[in-house]
Each structure stands twice: as structure tokens, then as C-alpha cells.
């Protein structure tokens, strides 16, 4: 091995690198200055955006995510500008190409996670419900306890903790039961065919009007709906202040008690289905006897 030739080659390489570094000193200095300035600007923008978003109704998790994404984007832009000043455009192109490939691969691998993530951002921006609201979605009803960027946690009325992916809430039907301070309760009942219907209506409305949990802004409603098998059916409506499921149950209970007491005081009958079995002297029902007679007749016909 010719050590002299090897040393000469290394010396030439080192000398070329030193010359290149000296030539790049102005660019390096400019890149440092630009990088430091843009980094401080990114921090200032981050604080300004965070302060502005605090005045909105956006969820804390979504607000923090948005602020972090903006700050990260500005830092990436700072890196790209710095590399461009250093004439490292090839590195910039490689970074962008690699980020695109990695992003595409992650998108395919975690598409459900990404869908829930994006849906969580959408729910935070649209704000269809708040913590403590009673919502109904995907055949589940409960109180919203936690809303993060991937899932929503509901507490059902019987104490169960339900975790629902945000994608299902964002795409499916969503009912917010606490979006309005007042809610309507429908009371379905029936009276006998011999009842005075006008009297029944007046008695029912008056009874509901005196229900303590009723909202005074709305008068009770009353509508006959059908001729049933053993009664003429009606639906009575009453509005009440709704803050929890207990309010609905309490109003329903108060209304039933009030209507039943009013019917009893005024002689209004709430009928119930009656079935009568007529037994023949041999111990069977007439239906059994009819089926037996039909069977004997079929046997004789076949013979």
C-alpha cells in the first residue's frame, strides 16, 4: 500500500472541504440568523393562536392539537428555508419525498385511527355537545364525561361506562337531549267506550295543568288517537324543565298520578282487556269441542 499516495488523497479532500466550508461561511451565518429569527416567530405565533383559541368553544384537546400542528408546520418551514440557504435543495427534496411515503404508509396502516382522529377534530370544531350533556347515538344514551381526539366516553343512567369511537358519532345520528331547556313528555292512555269524551279531555287537561313539574310556558295538549279493542285511546302532552333523566321520570310519574286521581274522582274508567273462556259440561272448552268435531268430520271425509 502506498501510504504517501493515500495521505496526499486525504489531504486534497480535507483541503477541498476546508475551502468549501470557508466559501459557505456567509451562507451558514445567514442560515443561523434566519433559523433563529423564524424559530422565535413560530413561538410567538403559537402563543397568539393559543390565546385566540381560548376564547372559542373548541375542546382543549383539539385546541392543543391545532396549536401544535401550526407550530410544527412553522418549524418544518424554518428547516426547509435554512437548508435552501445552504444550497442543500437535494436534501429538502429527499425529506419531502420521504415524508410523503411515510405519510401514505401510515395512512393505510392506521386508517381507522386516522378516521377517529379527524372525526374528533370535527366534533371539537362543530361542537354538537358539551361535557355533561345527555346524548343519544349508536343505540346508546348517556352523559358525556370525556371527549378526546379519538373517543367519547358516556356514562349511562345505570352506571355503565361506554366508550364510543368518534367516527361513529360523527357519521351516525346524534341526538342531544339537553340542547333545549324544555322537553315534552307524551302520556298514552285509554278510556271506556261509554265515557263522555269531552269530559275526559277537560278532566285530563286540568289534571296535567296542576302537575308541579310542568313548565308554565306550555299548555298541556290532548288528542284522541284511535278506537282500540277495548278503549278509545288518547295521547296527552306536557312540557317540563329538563336537566337530567330524573326530570323526565319525575314528570311522567307526577302526570300518571294526577290523571289517575282525576279519573277516580270523576268516575272515568280506564278499561283493560278481558278474555272469557266458556267451558262445556264435559270439561273442555267450546273451542276444543269445535276442533274435535272438525277432526272427526275430516276423518269421515277421507274414509
Backbone as numpy.savetxt, mean C-alpha at the origin, in Angstrom:
# Nx Ny Nz CAx CAy CAz Cx Cy Cz
72.48 -12.81 -19.54 71.62 -11.61 -19.54 72.52 -10.36 -19.54
72.19 -9.44 -20.42 72.97 -8.21 -20.54 72.38 -7.18 -19.58
72.99 -7.05 -18.39 72.48 -6.13 -17.36 72.62 -4.68 -17.79
73.64 -4.38 -18.54 73.84 -3.00 -18.99 72.71 -2.57 -19.90
72.31 -3.46 -20.79 71.21 -3.14 -21.72 69.89 -3.01 -20.95
69.68 -3.89 -19.96 68.46 -3.83 -19.15 68.39 -2.52 -18.36
69.54 -2.14 -17.78 69.57 -0.88 -17.01 69.33 0.32 -17.91
69.87 0.29 -19.09 69.65 1.39 -20.04 68.19 1.52 -20.41
67.52 0.36 -20.62 66.09 0.38 -20.97 65.27 0.95 -19.82
65.55 0.51 -18.60 64.83 1.02 -17.43 65.07 2.51 -17.24
66.30 2.92 -17.46 66.62 4.35 -17.30 65.84 5.19 -18.30
65.77 4.70 -19.53 65.01 5.43 -20.55 63.52 5.53 -20.18
62.97 4.40 -19.66 61.57 4.42 -19.25 61.33 5.41 -18.11
62.20 5.37 -17.11 62.04 6.27 -15.98 62.18 7.72 -16.40
63.14 7.97 -17.28 63.33 9.34 -17.77 62.11 9.83 -18.53
61.52 8.93 -19.34 60.32 9.30 -20.09 59.16 9.60 -19.15
59.02 8.76 -18.08 57.94 8.99 -17.11 58.13 10.32 -16.38
59.38 10.63 -16.02 59.64 11.88 -15.32 59.30 13.07 -16.21
59.75 12.99 -17.49 59.41 14.08 -18.42 57.89 14.22 -18.58
57.21 13.08 -18.66 55.76 13.11 -18.82 55.09 13.71 -17.59
55.61 13.35 -16.39 55.05 13.89 -15.16 55.26 15.39 -15.07
56.45 15.82 -15.48 56.74 17.27 -15.46 55.79 18.00 -16.41
55.59 17.41 -17.59 54.69 18.04 -18.57 53.24 18.08 -18.05
52.88 17.06 -17.22 51.51 16.97 -16.72 51.27 17.77 -15.44
52.36 18.37 -14.89 52.19 19.10 -13.62 51.10 20.16 -13.69
51.03 20.99 -14.73 49.95 21.98 -14.78 48.56 21.33 -14.80
48.46 20.24 -15.57 47.17 19.55 -15.62 46.82 18.92 -14.27
47.83 18.34 -13.61 47.58 17.74 -12.30 47.13 18.79 -11.30
47.83 19.95 -11.32 47.42 21.03 -10.42 46.02 21.51 -10.71
45.70 21.69 -12.00 44.36 22.11 -12.37 43.32 21.06 -11.96
43.64 19.77 -12.15 42.70 18.70 -11.78 42.44 18.70 -10.28
43.50 18.92 -9.48 43.32 18.96 -8.02 42.42 20.12 -7.61
42.69 21.28 -8.19 41.89 22.46 -7.84 40.42 22.24 -8.23
40.21 21.78 -9.47 38.84 21.56 -9.94 38.14 20.49 -9.10
38.89 19.40 -8.78 38.30 18.33 -7.98 37.88 18.80 -6.61
38.76 19.59 -5.94 38.44 20.10 -4.60 37.24 21.05 -4.65
37.24 21.94 -5.64 36.13 22.91 -5.75 34.81 22.19 -6.00
34.81 21.24 -6.94 33.57 20.52 -7.26 33.10 19.65 -6.09
34.03 19.13 -5.30 33.64 18.33 -4.13 32.94 19.19 -3.09
33.46 20.40 -2.87 32.79 21.30 -1.93 31.43 21.74 -2.46
31.35 21.96 -3.76 30.06 22.33 -4.35 29.06 21.19 -4.17
29.51 19.94 -4.35 28.62 18.78 -4.19 28.09 18.70 -2.75
28.96 18.97 -1.77 28.52 18.96 -0.38 27.49 20.06 -0.11
27.74 21.24 -0.68 26.79 22.33 -0.49 25.44 22.03 -1.12
25.46 21.46 -2.33 24.21 21.09 -3.00 23.47 20.04 -2.19
24.21 19.08 -1.65 23.58 18.02 -0.84 22.85 18.62 0.37
23.51 19.54 1.08 22.87 20.16 2.24 21.65 20.97 1.83
21.75 21.69 0.70 20.62 22.51 0.26 19.42 21.64 -0.12
19.68 20.54 -0.83 18.58 19.65 -1.23 17.94 19.00 0.00
18.78 18.55 0.95 18.25 17.93 2.17 17.38 18.92 2.95
17.83 20.17 3.03 17.06 21.18 3.74 15.73 21.48 3.03
15.77 21.52 1.70 14.54 21.78 0.95 13.55 20.64 1.03
14.04 19.39 0.99 13.14 18.23 1.02 12.53 18.02 2.40
13.15 18.55 3.45 12.56 18.42 4.78 11.22 19.14 4.88
10.99 20.11 4.02 9.73 20.86 4.04 8.62 20.13 3.29
8.97 19.05 2.61 7.97 18.28 1.86 7.45 17.13 2.73
6.45 16.40 2.18 5.86 15.26 2.89 6.54 13.95 2.51
7.66 14.03 1.81 8.37 12.82 1.38 8.88 12.05 2.60
8.80 10.72 2.52 9.29 9.88 3.61 10.78 10.08 3.83
11.22 9.88 5.08 12.63 10.10 5.43 13.55 9.21 4.61
13.15 7.93 4.44 14.01 7.00 3.70 14.17 7.44 2.25
13.08 7.87 1.62 13.16 8.32 0.22 13.93 9.62 0.11
13.76 10.51 1.08 14.49 11.78 1.06 15.99 11.54 1.18
16.39 10.68 2.12 17.82 10.37 2.28 18.39 9.72 1.03
17.58 8.83 0.42 18.06 8.17 -0.80 18.26 9.18 -1.92
17.30 10.08 -2.12 17.41 11.07 -3.18 18.61 11.98 -2.98
18.82 12.40 -1.75 19.98 13.26 -1.44 21.28 12.51 -1.72
21.33 11.24 -1.33 22.55 10.45 -1.55 22.80 10.24 -3.04
21.73 9.99 -3.80 21.90 9.78 -5.24 22.42 11.04 -5.92
21.89 12.20 -5.55 22.36 13.45 -6.14 23.82 13.70 -5.79
24.16 13.46 -4.54 25.55 13.66 -4.11 26.49 12.69 -4.82
26.08 11.43 -4.94 26.90 10.45 -5.63 27.08 10.82 -7.11
26.00 11.28 -7.74 26.09 11.69 -9.14 27.05 12.85 -9.34
27.03 13.80 -8.42 27.94 14.94 -8.54 29.39 14.51 -8.31
29.62 13.56 -7.41 30.98 13.07 -7.19 31.50 12.31 -8.42
30.62 11.54 -9.06 31.01 10.84 -10.29 31.35 11.85 -11.38
30.53 12.89 -11.50 30.81 13.94 -12.49 32.15 14.63 -12.20
32.43 14.85 -10.91 33.71 15.45 -10.53 34.87 14.57 -10.95
34.72 13.25 -10.74 35.77 12.32 -11.14 35.98 12.33 -12.65
34.89 12.37 -13.40 35.00 12.38 -14.86 35.70 13.66 -15.36
35.34 14.80 -14.79 35.96 16.06 -15.19 37.45 16.05 -14.86
37.77 15.53 -13.68 39.18 15.48 -13.27 40.00 14.59 -14.21
39.47 13.43 -14.56 40.18 12.53 -15.47 40.31 13.14 -16.87
39.31 13.89 -17.28 39.38 14.54 -18.60 40.48 15.60 -18.62
40.64 16.34 -17.52 41.70 17.35 -17.44 43.07 16.67 -17.54
43.17 15.47 -17.02 44.43 14.74 -17.05 44.63 13.98 -18.36
43.75 14.24 -19.33 43.82 13.58 -20.64 43.71 12.06 -20.53
42.88 11.62 -19.59 42.64 10.19 -19.40 41.24 9.83 -19.91
40.95 10.26 -21.13 39.62 10.01 -21.68 39.35 8.51 -21.87
40.40 7.77 -22.13 40.22 6.33 -22.28 39.75 5.69 -20.98
40.29 6.16 -19.85 39.85 5.65 -18.55 38.39 6.00 -18.31
38.01 7.23 -18.68 36.61 7.65 -18.51 35.68 6.73 -19.31
36.06 6.45 -20.57 35.25 5.57 -21.41 35.14 4.17 -20.81
36.24 3.66 -20.29 36.24 2.33 -19.68 35.35 2.28 -18.44
35.40 3.33 -17.63 34.57 3.37 -16.43 33.09 3.39 -16.80
32.73 4.22 -17.78 31.32 4.29 -18.19 30.84 2.97 -18.78
31.69 2.34 -19.61 31.31 1.05 -20.19 31.16 -0.01 -19.11
32.08 -0.04 -18.17 31.99 -1.02 -17.08 30.77 -0.80 -16.21
30.46 0.48 -15.92 29.27 0.77 -15.11 28.00 0.34 -15.83
27.96 0.51 -17.16 26.79 0.08 -17.91 26.60 -1.42 -17.88
27.69 -2.16 -18.04 27.60 -3.63 -18.01 27.19 -4.12 -16.63
27.80 -3.56 -15.60 27.46 -3.97 -14.22 26.01 -3.63 -13.91
25.57 -2.44 -14.32 24.18 -2.06 -14.08 23.20 -2.97 -14.79
23.50 -3.37 -16.02 22.62 -4.27 -16.76 22.56 -5.64 -16.09
23.71 -6.15 -15.65 23.75 -7.45 -14.98 22.97 -7.42 -13.67
23.16 -6.37 -12.89 22.43 -6.26 -11.63 20.94 -6.10 -11.86
20.56 -5.40 -12.93 19.14 -5.24 -13.23 18.46 -6.55 -13.50
19.10 -7.44 -14.25 18.52 -8.75 -14.52 18.53 -9.64 -13.27
19.58 -9.55 -12.49 19.71 -10.44 -11.32 18.77 -10.04 -10.18
18.52 -8.75 -10.03 17.71 -8.28 -8.91 16.53 -7.44 -9.39
15.81 -7.96 -10.40 14.72 -7.16 -10.96 13.56 -7.01 -9.96
13.26 -8.06 -9.16 12.19 -7.93 -8.17 12.59 -6.94 -7.08
13.84 -7.02 -6.65 14.32 -6.08 -5.64 14.30 -4.65 -6.18
14.70 -4.50 -7.44 14.69 -3.17 -8.05 13.27 -2.65 -8.20
12.33 -3.55 -8.56 10.93 -3.13 -8.71 10.36 -2.66 -7.38
10.64 -3.39 -6.30 10.18 -2.97 -4.98 10.85 -1.66 -4.55
12.11 -1.51 -4.90 12.86 -0.30 -4.57 12.26 0.92 -5.26
12.02 0.79 -6.56 11.44 1.90 -7.33 10.02 2.19 -6.86
9.25 1.13 -6.54 7.89 1.32 -6.05 7.90 2.06 -4.71
8.89 1.76 -3.86 9.00 2.47 -2.59 9.25 3.96 -2.79
10.08 4.29 -3.79 10.30 5.71 -4.10 9.00 6.34 -4.61
8.28 5.59 -5.47 7.01 6.11 -5.99 5.99 6.35 -4.89
5.90 5.44 -3.93 4.96 5.62 -2.82 5.37 6.82 -1.96
6.67 7.01 -1.79 7.13 8.16 -0.99 6.83 9.48 -1.69
6.90 9.48 -3.02 6.63 10.71 -3.76 5.13 10.98 -3.85
4.35 9.94 -4.19 2.90 10.10 -4.33 2.22 10.30 -2.99
2.76 9.67 -1.94 2.27 9.82 -0.57 0.78 9.47 -0.45
0.37 8.24 -0.84 -1.04 7.86 -0.72 -1.46 7.56 0.71
-0.51 7.38 1.63 -0.85 7.12 3.02 0.31 7.55 3.89
0.03 7.68 5.19 1.04 8.07 6.16 1.15 7.00 7.23
2.18 7.10 8.05 2.31 6.18 9.17 1.12 6.36 10.11
0.52 5.25 10.53 -0.65 5.31 11.39 -1.97 5.22 10.65
-1.95 5.35 9.32 -3.18 5.23 8.53 -3.62 3.77 8.46
-4.93 3.58 8.30 -5.48 2.25 8.10 -5.69 2.07 6.60
-4.98 1.12 6.00 -5.08 0.89 4.57 -5.49 -0.56 4.31
-6.02 -0.77 3.12 -6.42 -2.11 2.68 -5.83 -2.35 1.29
-5.07 -3.43 1.17 -4.44 -3.76 -0.10 -4.08 -5.23 -0.11
-4.18 -5.85 -1.28 -3.84 -7.27 -1.44 -4.54 -8.14 -0.41
-5.83 -7.87 -0.19 -6.67 -8.64 0.75 -6.17 -8.55 2.19
-5.43 -7.50 2.51 -4.94 -7.28 3.87 -5.34 -5.88 4.31
-5.83 -5.77 5.54 -6.19 -4.46 6.10 -5.49 -4.32 7.44
-4.90 -3.15 7.66 -4.19 -2.93 8.92 -3.65 -1.51 9.01
-2.95 -1.25 10.10 -2.37 0.07 10.37 -0.93 0.09 9.86
-0.57 1.15 9.15 0.79 1.28 8.61 1.75 1.59 9.75
2.73 0.71 9.94 3.72 0.92 11.00 5.06 1.40 10.44
5.47 0.83 9.30 6.77 1.16 8.72 6.63 1.24 7.21
7.23 2.26 6.61 7.33 2.38 5.16 8.79 2.64 4.82
9.43 1.62 4.23 10.81 1.82 3.78 10.86 1.68 2.27
12.05 1.61 1.72 12.19 1.63 0.27 11.92 0.28 -0.39
11.69 -0.77 0.39 11.43 -2.07 -0.21 10.10 -2.67 0.22
9.71 -2.48 1.46 8.49 -3.09 1.99 7.70 -2.09 2.82
6.44 -2.45 3.06 5.57 -1.71 3.97 5.06 -2.68 5.03
5.16 -2.29 6.29 4.76 -3.16 7.39 3.41 -2.69 7.92
2.44 -3.65 7.96 1.10 -3.37 8.47 0.87 -4.18 9.75
0.12 -3.61 10.67 -0.31 -4.31 11.88 -1.82 -4.50 11.79
-2.25 -5.76 11.66 -3.67 -6.05 11.53 -4.38 -5.83 12.86
-5.72 -5.83 12.81 -6.49 -5.52 14.01 -6.42 -6.64 15.05
-6.04 -7.85 14.61 -5.87 -8.93 15.57 -4.41 -9.12 15.97
-3.57 -8.13 15.68 -2.21 -8.12 16.20 -1.15 -8.72 15.30
-1.51 -9.19 14.10 -0.52 -9.79 13.22 0.32 -8.70 12.54
1.59 -9.02 12.31 2.51 -8.12 11.61 2.68 -8.62 10.19
2.20 -7.84 9.22 2.21 -8.24 7.82 3.22 -7.37 7.07
4.13 -8.01 6.34 5.11 -7.29 5.52 4.70 -7.44 4.05
4.38 -6.32 3.41 3.90 -6.34 2.02 4.95 -5.69 1.13
5.40 -6.36 0.06 6.34 -5.72 -0.87 5.73 -4.47 -1.51
6.53 -3.44 -1.65 6.02 -2.17 -2.17 5.49 -2.30 -3.60
6.04 -3.23 -4.37 5.58 -3.41 -5.75 4.11 -3.80 -5.78
3.68 -4.66 -4.84 2.29 -5.10 -4.81 1.36 -3.94 -4.42
1.80 -3.10 -3.49 0.99 -1.95 -3.10 0.90 -0.94 -4.22
2.02 -0.72 -4.91 2.08 0.30 -5.96 1.24 -0.11 -7.17
1.15 -1.43 -7.45 0.47 -1.90 -8.65 -0.96 -2.33 -8.40
-1.30 -2.71 -7.16 -2.63 -3.23 -6.87 -3.52 -2.12 -6.30
-4.79 -2.53 -6.08 -5.77 -1.61 -5.50 -5.36 -1.24 -4.07
-5.45 0.03 -3.75 -5.11 0.53 -2.42 -6.26 1.37 -1.89
-6.75 1.03 -0.70 -7.83 1.77 -0.05 -7.29 2.37 1.23
-7.39 3.68 1.36 -6.99 4.37 2.58 -8.25 4.70 3.38
-8.44 3.99 4.49 -9.66 4.15 5.28 -9.63 5.38 6.16
-8.48 5.97 6.37 -8.38 7.14 7.24 -8.12 8.42 6.46
-8.28 8.36 5.15 -8.07 9.56 4.35 -9.17 10.59 4.60
-10.34 10.12 5.07 -11.46 11.01 5.37 -11.80 10.87 6.85
-12.14 11.98 7.49 -12.45 11.95 8.92 -13.77 11.23 9.19
-14.68 11.19 8.22 -15.99 10.57 8.41 -16.12 9.34 7.53
-16.87 8.37 8.01 -17.10 7.13 7.28 -18.56 6.72 7.45
-19.07 6.01 6.45 -20.47 5.59 6.50 -20.57 4.12 6.87
-21.54 3.81 7.72 -21.83 2.44 8.10 -23.22 2.07 7.59
-23.34 0.92 6.95 -24.61 0.44 6.42 -25.17 -0.64 7.33
-26.43 -0.45 7.74 -27.11 -1.42 8.60 -28.22 -2.09 7.81
-28.09 -3.39 7.59 -29.05 -4.15 6.80 -29.98 -4.91 7.74
-31.29 -4.83 7.50 -32.27 -5.49 8.35 -33.53 -5.76 7.53
-34.53 -6.35 8.16 -35.79 -6.63 7.50 -36.94 -6.60 8.49
-38.15 -6.32 7.99 -39.36 -6.29 8.83 -40.42 -7.18 8.19
-41.40 -7.55 8.99 -42.45 -8.44 8.51 -43.32 -7.81 7.43
-43.94 -8.66 6.63 -44.78 -8.17 5.54 -46.01 -7.42 6.05
-46.41 -7.66 7.28 -47.56 -6.94 7.82 -47.24 -5.60 8.43
-45.98 -5.17 8.36 -45.56 -3.92 8.99 -45.97 -2.71 8.16
-46.20 -1.58 8.85 -46.44 -0.30 8.20 -45.07 0.27 7.80
-44.78 0.25 6.50 -43.44 0.60 6.04 -43.08 2.05 6.33
-44.01 2.96 6.20 -43.74 4.36 6.50 -43.38 4.53 7.98
-44.11 3.79 8.83 -43.82 3.85 10.26 -42.44 3.26 10.55
-42.12 2.15 9.90 -40.81 1.52 10.09 -39.70 2.49 9.71
-39.87 3.19 8.60 -38.84 4.14 8.17 -38.66 5.26 9.19
-39.78 5.82 9.66 -39.70 6.93 10.61 -39.06 6.48 11.92
-39.43 5.30 12.40 -38.88 4.79 13.66 -37.38 4.55 13.53
-36.96 3.96 12.41 -35.54 3.64 12.22 -34.70 4.90 12.13
-35.15 5.87 11.34 -34.38 7.12 11.17 -34.26 7.85 12.50
-35.35 7.89 13.26 -35.31 8.57 14.55 -34.37 7.86 15.52
-34.37 6.53 15.49 -33.49 5.77 16.37 -32.02 6.03 16.02
-31.72 6.06 14.73 -30.34 6.29 14.31 -29.93 7.73 14.56
-30.86 8.64 14.49 -30.54 10.05 14.72 -30.06 10.26 16.16
-30.49 9.41 17.08 -30.13 9.56 18.49 -28.91 8.73 18.88
-28.28 8.07 17.92 -27.07 7.30 18.23 -25.95 8.27 18.61
-25.32 8.02 19.73 -24.34 8.96 20.27 -23.12 9.12 19.37
-22.68 8.05 18.72 -21.47 8.11 17.92 -21.71 8.64 16.50
-22.93 9.04 16.19 -23.24 9.54 14.84 -22.63 10.92 14.63
-22.17 11.16 13.39 -21.67 12.48 13.02 -22.84 13.40 12.69
-22.89 14.54 13.34 -24.04 15.44 13.19 -24.11 16.07 11.80
-23.00 16.04 11.04 -23.00 16.69 9.72 -23.85 15.93 8.70
-24.17 14.67 8.96 -24.91 13.86 7.99 -26.15 13.27 8.66
-27.27 13.37 7.97 -28.51 12.76 8.46 -28.52 11.27 8.11
-29.17 10.44 8.95 -29.27 9.02 8.62 -30.05 8.81 7.33
-29.70 7.78 6.59 -30.41 7.42 5.36 -31.19 6.14 5.55
-32.24 5.96 4.74 -33.07 4.76 4.85 -33.63 4.42 3.48
-33.47 3.13 3.07 -33.97 2.69 1.77 -34.42 1.24 1.86
-35.67 0.98 1.44 -36.11 -0.40 1.28 -35.46 -0.97 0.03
-35.02 -2.22 0.10 -34.22 -2.77 -0.98 -34.87 -3.94 -1.71
-35.66 -4.79 -1.02 -36.18 -5.97 -1.72 -37.28 -6.63 -0.90
-38.07 -7.47 -1.60 -39.02 -8.37 -0.97 -38.29 -9.70 -0.73
-37.95 -9.97 0.52 -37.24 -11.19 0.84 -38.17 -12.37 1.01
-37.59 -13.52 1.37 -38.39 -14.72 1.56 -39.39 -14.59 2.71
-38.94 -13.94 3.77 -39.83 -13.82 4.93 -39.90 -12.40 5.47
-39.31 -11.42 4.75 -39.30 -10.05 5.25 -39.12 -9.08 4.09
-39.48 -7.84 4.36 -39.16 -6.74 3.44 -37.87 -6.11 3.96
-36.82 -6.19 3.18 -35.49 -5.81 3.65 -35.21 -4.34 3.36
-34.37 -3.75 4.19 -33.98 -2.35 4.01 -32.53 -2.18 4.42
-31.93 -1.05 3.99 -30.59 -0.68 4.44 -30.67 0.74 5.00
-30.14 0.92 6.20 -30.08 2.24 6.84 -28.61 2.66 6.91
-28.35 3.92 6.62 -26.98 4.42 6.60 -26.78 5.47 7.69
-25.60 5.43 8.29 -25.27 6.39 9.34 -23.80 6.73 9.22
-23.46 8.02 9.33 -22.08 8.49 9.24 -21.53 8.72 10.65
-20.23 8.47 10.81 -19.60 8.61 12.12 -18.15 9.05 11.94
-17.58 9.61 13.00 -16.17 10.02 12.98 -15.29 8.78 13.07
-14.40 8.62 12.09 -13.59 7.41 12.00 -12.13 7.74 12.25
-11.59 7.14 13.31 -10.18 7.28 13.62 -9.49 5.92 13.76
-10.29 4.90 14.08 -9.76 3.55 14.20 -10.90 2.57 13.94
-10.54 1.30 13.81 -11.57 0.28 13.55 -12.55 0.17 14.71
-12.13 0.53 15.88 -13.02 0.50 17.04 -14.20 1.44 16.85
-13.98 2.58 16.18 -15.07 3.52 15.93 -16.17 2.90 15.09
-15.78 2.12 14.07 -16.76 1.45 13.22 -17.56 0.43 14.01
-16.86 -0.40 14.79 -17.55 -1.43 15.58 -18.47 -0.80 16.62
-18.03 0.30 17.23 -18.85 0.95 18.24 -20.11 1.55 17.63
-19.96 2.21 16.48 -21.13 2.79 15.82 -22.09 1.69 15.38
-21.57 0.60 14.86 -22.42 -0.51 14.43 -23.19 -1.09 15.61
-22.50 -1.28 16.73 -23.15 -1.82 17.92 -24.22 -0.87 18.45
-23.91 0.42 18.53 -24.88 1.41 19.02 -26.11 1.46 18.12
-25.89 1.39 16.81 -27.02 1.46 15.88 -27.93 0.23 16.01
-27.34 -0.94 16.16 -28.15 -2.16 16.31 -28.97 -2.11 17.58
-28.35 -1.69 18.66 -29.08 -1.59 19.94 -30.22 -0.59 19.83
-29.95 0.56 19.22 -30.97 1.61 19.12 -32.14 1.15 18.25
-31.87 0.53 17.12 -32.95 0.09 16.22 -33.76 -1.02 16.87
-33.09 -1.99 17.49 -33.81 -3.09 18.14 -34.70 -2.58 19.26
-34.21 -1.64 20.08 -35.02 -1.08 21.16 -36.23 -0.33 20.60
-36.01 0.44 19.53 -37.12 1.19 18.95 -38.18 0.25 18.35
-37.75 -0.82 17.71 -38.71 -1.79 17.15 -39.51 -2.47 18.26
-38.82 -2.83 19.35 -39.52 -3.49 20.46 -40.55 -2.55 21.09
-40.20 -1.28 21.23 -41.12 -0.32 21.85 -42.33 -0.04 20.98
-42.21 -0.21 19.67 -43.30 0.12 18.76 -43.94 -1.11 18.10
-43.60 -2.27 18.58 -44.24 -3.48 18.09 -43.87 -3.87 16.67
-42.71 -3.45 16.20 -42.24 -3.83 14.86 -41.50 -5.17 14.97
-41.88 -6.12 14.13 -41.32 -7.46 14.20 -40.21 -7.63 13.17
-39.08 -8.15 13.63 -38.00 -8.56 12.72 -38.13 -10.06 12.52
-38.67 -10.52 11.39 -38.94 -11.95 11.21 -37.66 -12.75 10.98
-37.77 -14.04 11.17 -36.67 -14.94 10.87 -37.25 -16.13 10.13
-36.47 -16.81 9.30 -36.99 -17.92 8.50 -37.53 -19.05 9.38
-38.66 -19.60 8.96 -39.30 -20.71 9.68 -39.45 -21.89 8.73
-39.04 -23.08 9.16 -39.21 -24.29 8.38 -40.12 -25.25 9.15
-41.11 -25.81 8.49 -42.07 -26.72 9.12 -41.94 -28.10 8.52
-41.77 -29.11 9.36 -41.72 -30.51 8.93 -43.03 -31.19 9.32
-43.72 -31.73 8.36 -45.02 -32.38 8.58 -44.82 -33.89 8.54
-44.93 -34.56 9.70 -44.68 -35.99 9.80 -45.96 -36.77 9.54
-45.84 -37.92 8.82 -47.02 -38.78 8.58 -47.15 -39.77 9.74
-48.27 -40.45 9.85 -48.53 -41.36 11.00 -47.51 -42.48 11.12
-46.87 -42.89 10.03 -45.92 -44.00 10.08 -44.54 -43.59 10.59
-44.37 -42.33 10.90 -43.10 -41.87 11.45 -42.19 -41.19 10.47
-42.51 -41.22 9.19 -41.69 -40.54 8.20 -42.32 -39.23 7.79
-41.61 -38.41 7.14 -42.15 -37.15 6.66 -42.89 -37.38 5.37
-43.71 -36.44 5.00 -44.43 -36.55 3.75 -43.48 -36.60 2.57
-42.36 -35.95 2.69 -41.38 -35.97 1.62 -40.84 -37.39 1.43
-40.57 -38.09 2.55 -40.10 -39.47 2.45 -41.15 -40.35 1.79
-42.40 -40.15 2.18 -43.47 -40.96 1.60 -43.60 -40.70 0.11
-43.47 -39.42 -0.31 -43.57 -39.08 -1.72 -42.42 -39.70 -2.51
-41.21 -39.67 -1.96 -40.08 -40.27 -2.65 -40.22 -41.78 -2.75
-40.77 -42.42 -1.69 -40.97 -43.88 -1.71 -42.01 -44.28 -2.75
-43.11 -43.48 -2.83 -44.16 -43.78 -3.81 -43.64 -43.63 -5.22
-42.80 -42.62 -5.43 -42.24 -42.41 -6.76 -41.31 -43.55 -7.14
-40.54 -44.07 -6.16 -39.64 -45.18 -6.45 -40.40 -46.44 -6.81
-41.50 -46.72 -6.11 -42.30 -47.91 -6.43 -42.90 -47.80 -7.81
-43.36 -46.61 -8.16 -43.95 -46.42 -9.50 -42.91 -46.61 -10.58
-41.68 -46.17 -10.36 -40.61 -46.36 -11.37 -40.27 -47.84 -11.52
-40.29 -48.60 -10.38 -39.99 -50.03 -10.46 -41.04 -50.75 -11.28
-42.34 -50.37 -11.08 -43.41 -51.03 -11.83 -43.33 -50.68 -13.30
-42.92 -49.47 -13.61 -42.80 -49.07 -15.01 -41.68 -49.85 -15.71
-40.60 -50.09 -15.02 -39.51 -50.85 -15.63 -39.88 -52.31 -15.80
-40.67 -52.87 -14.86 -41.12 -54.25 -14.98 -42.06 -54.41 -16.17
